Amino acid sequence: MKDGEAGLNTGQEKIACESVYKSLLGFHGKRDWWPGDSRFEIMVGAILTQNTAWSNVEKAINNLKQADVLRPDALLNLHHRRLASLLRPSGYYNVKTKRLRAFCFWLLENNGADSLEKWKTVKLREALLSVHGVGPETADDILLYAFNRKVFVVDAYTRRIFSRLGILAGDESYEDIRAMFEKALKSSASLFNEYHALIVIHGATICKSRPDCKNCVLSNQCNYNS
């Protein structure tokens, strides 16, 4: 995208988003994201990954597995200090302990994931957003990866990459960006899953705060460093 092209029309957004996806997929390959042995583990990961690297989340989840408490009832039965110590690798562990306990309480109050599976996406998203510490990105992570719903997850990498490309102005709201992707792309949970995973790996390894433009597969579409 050229400078000043932010705010593209629907047709341009569709072409741009599809082009970026194909380029990232060709460069990085399929990501098979989100890792997790169970739906509950994916939910826990979505909460713990707030403001930290995934490698730190994996350490915290491994602590929960080794303690044999990776279940909502078991987590709630732990003393706050004990759970916080297990979550320490994920950072902000006292805050995340409160958030994870609130989520587990909400999950059990609503009869678990199998019961929630029957809810319509709009209702489930509204309910998730009512849980302490669950914002739009975390809610959409859970919807997409744990419940296979057709929602596009927007994160800091999304805003950074697509602002640099000129597809976003950079000041759009979370909901506006999510709506743009969902409108521009084929409505498919598998596509949204793969695209978000590609954005994450590209933002973490190439389009960083200090971008590695010379090795970026999107450099011919981007004027950021020109």
C-alpha positions in Angstrom: 0.0 0.0 0.0 1.2 3.5 -0.7 1.3 6.3 1.8 -2.1 7.9 2.4 -4.1 4.8 1.3 -5.4 4.0 4.8 -9.2 3.8 4.8 -9.5 1.6 1.7 -12.9 0.8 0.3 -14.3 -2.7 0.7 -13.0 -4.0 -2.6 -9.5 -2.8 -1.9 -9.5 -4.1 1.6 -10.5 -7.6 0.3 -7.7 -7.6 -2.2 -5.2 -6.3 0.3 -6.1 -8.7 3.1 -6.1 -11.7 0.7 -2.8 -10.7 -0.7 -1.1 -10.4 2.7 -2.5 -13.7 3.8 -1.1 -15.5 0.7 2.3 -13.9 1.2 2.5 -14.7 4.9 1.3 -18.3 4.3 3.9 -18.8 1.6 6.7 -17.4 3.7 5.9 -19.0 7.2 3.9 -22.0 6.2 0.9 -23.4 8.1 1.1 -22.7 11.9 -1.4 -25.2 13.4 -2.1 -22.7 16.2 -3.4 -22.6 19.1 -1.5 -25.3 21.0 -3.4 -27.1 23.7 -4.4 -30.6 24.7 -8.0 -29.6 25.7 -10.5 -26.8 25.2 -10.0 -25.7 28.8 -6.2 -25.5 28.3 -6.7 -23.2 25.3 -9.0 -21.0 27.4 -6.4 -20.8 30.2 -3.7 -20.0 27.6 -5.9 -17.2 26.3 -6.1 -15.6 29.7 -2.4 -16.1 30.6 -1.0 -14.8 27.4 -2.2 -11.3 28.1 0.9 -9.0 28.2 3.5 -11.8 27.9 5.3 -14.1 25.5 3.8 -17.5 24.7 6.9 -19.2 26.0 6.1 -17.9 29.5 2.6 -19.1 29.2 3.8 -22.6 28.4 5.9 -22.7 31.5 2.9 -21.7 33.7 0.6 -24.2 32.0 3.2 -26.9 32.5 3.3 -26.0 36.2 -0.5 -26.5 36.3 -0.2 -29.9 34.6 2.6 -31.1 36.8 0.5 -30.1 39.9 -2.5 -31.9 38.3 -4.8 -28.9 38.6 -5.5 -28.0 35.0 -9.3 -28.2 35.7 -11.6 -25.4 36.7 -12.7 -27.0 40.0 -9.1 -27.9 40.9 -7.9 -24.4 40.2 -10.7 -22.9 42.3 -9.8 -25.2 45.2 -6.2 -23.9 45.3 -5.3 -21.2 47.7 -4.6 -17.9 45.9 -0.9 -17.9 46.9 -0.4 -21.5 45.6 -2.1 -20.7 42.3 -0.2 -17.5 41.9 3.1 -19.4 42.5 2.2 -21.8 39.7 1.3 -18.9 37.3 4.4 -16.9 38.2 6.2 -17.5 34.8 3.3 -15.9 32.9 4.0 -12.5 34.6 1.5 -10.3 36.5 0.7 -13.5 38.3 -1.4 -12.0 41.1 -3.6 -10.3 38.6 -3.8 -13.4 36.4 -4.7 -15.5 39.4 -7.7 -13.4 40.1 -8.7 -13.4 36.4 -8.3 -17.1 36.0 -10.3 -17.8 39.2 -13.1 -15.5 38.0 -13.1 -17.3 34.6 -13.2 -20.8 36.2 -16.1 -19.7 38.5 -18.0 -18.4 35.5 -17.3 -21.5 33.5 -18.6 -23.8 36.2 -21.6 -21.5 36.9 -22.6 -22.0 33.2 -22.1 -25.8 33.4 -18.8 -26.0 31.5 -17.6 -25.7 27.9 -19.9 -28.4 26.6 -22.9 -26.4 27.7 -21.5 -23.2 26.3 -20.9 -24.9 22.9 -24.7 -24.7 22.4 -24.8 -20.9 22.8 -24.9 -18.6 19.8 -21.7 -16.7 19.1 -23.1 -13.3 20.0 -24.5 -14.4 23.3 -21.3 -16.3 24.2 -19.1 -13.3 23.3 -21.2 -11.0 25.4 -21.0 -13.4 28.3 -17.3 -13.8 28.0 -16.8 -10.0 28.0 -18.8 -9.9 31.3 -16.1 -12.0 33.0 -13.5 -10.1 35.1 -10.3 -9.6 33.1 -11.7 -10.8 29.8 -11.4 -8.2 27.1 -12.3 -8.4 23.4 -9.0 -10.0 22.3 -9.2 -12.7 25.0 -12.9 -13.3 24.3 -12.2 -13.7 20.6 -9.2 -16.0 21.3 -11.5 -18.3 23.2 -14.3 -18.1 20.7 -12.1 -18.8 17.7 -9.7 -21.4 19.1 -11.7 -23.1 21.8 -15.2 -23.0 20.2 -14.2 -22.8 16.5 -16.4 -19.7 16.0 -16.0 -17.4 13.0 -14.5 -14.4 14.7 -11.3 -12.6 13.7 -8.8 -12.0 16.5 -7.1 -8.6 16.6 -3.9 -8.0 18.5 -1.1 -5.6 18.7 0.7 -7.3 15.9 -2.4 -6.9 13.6 -2.5 -3.2 14.3 1.3 -2.8 13.8 1.6 -4.7 10.5 -1.5 -3.4 8.8 -0.8 0.2 9.8 2.6 -0.1 8.3 1.1 -1.5 5.2 -1.3 1.4 5.0 -4.4 -0.8 5.2 -5.2 0.6 8.6 -4.8 4.2 9.8 -3.8 3.0 13.2 -6.4 4.7 15.3 -9.3 2.4 14.5 -11.1 0.7 17.4 -10.8 -3.1 18.0 -14.3 -3.7 16.8 -13.8 -1.7 13.6 -10.6 -3.7 12.7 -12.3 -7.0 13.5 -15.3 -6.0 11.3 -13.0 -5.0 8.5 -11.3 -8.4 8.4 -14.5 -10.4 8.8 -16.0 -8.4 5.9 -13.0 -8.6 3.6 -12.3 -12.3 4.1 -14.3 -15.5 3.5 -16.2 -16.3 6.7 -14.2 -19.3 7.9 -13.0 -20.2 11.4 -10.1 -22.2 9.9 -9.0 -19.2 7.7 -9.3 -16.8 10.6 -7.3 -19.2 12.8 -4.5 -19.5 10.3 -4.4 -15.8 9.4 -4.1 -14.7 13.1 -1.4 -17.3 13.7 0.6 -16.0 10.7 0.2 -12.4 11.9 1.5 -13.4 15.3 4.6 -15.2 14.0 5.3 -12.4 11.5 4.9 -9.7 14.1 7.1 -11.6 16.6 10.0 -12.4 14.2 10.0 -9.9 11.3 7.6 -6.9 11.7 8.9 -6.1 15.2 9.1 -2.7 16.9 12.3 -2.4 15.0 11.3 -4.2 11.8 13.5 -6.5 9.8 12.4 -5.0 6.5 15.1 -6.6 4.3 13.8 -10.1 5.2 10.1 -9.2 5.1 7.9 -10.9 2.5 5.6 -7.9 2.6 8.3 -5.3 1.8 7.0 -4.9 -1.8 3.6 -3.9 -0.4 4.9 -1.6 2.3 6.4 1.9 2.3 7.1 1.9 6.1 10.9 2.0 5.6 11.1 3.6 2.2 
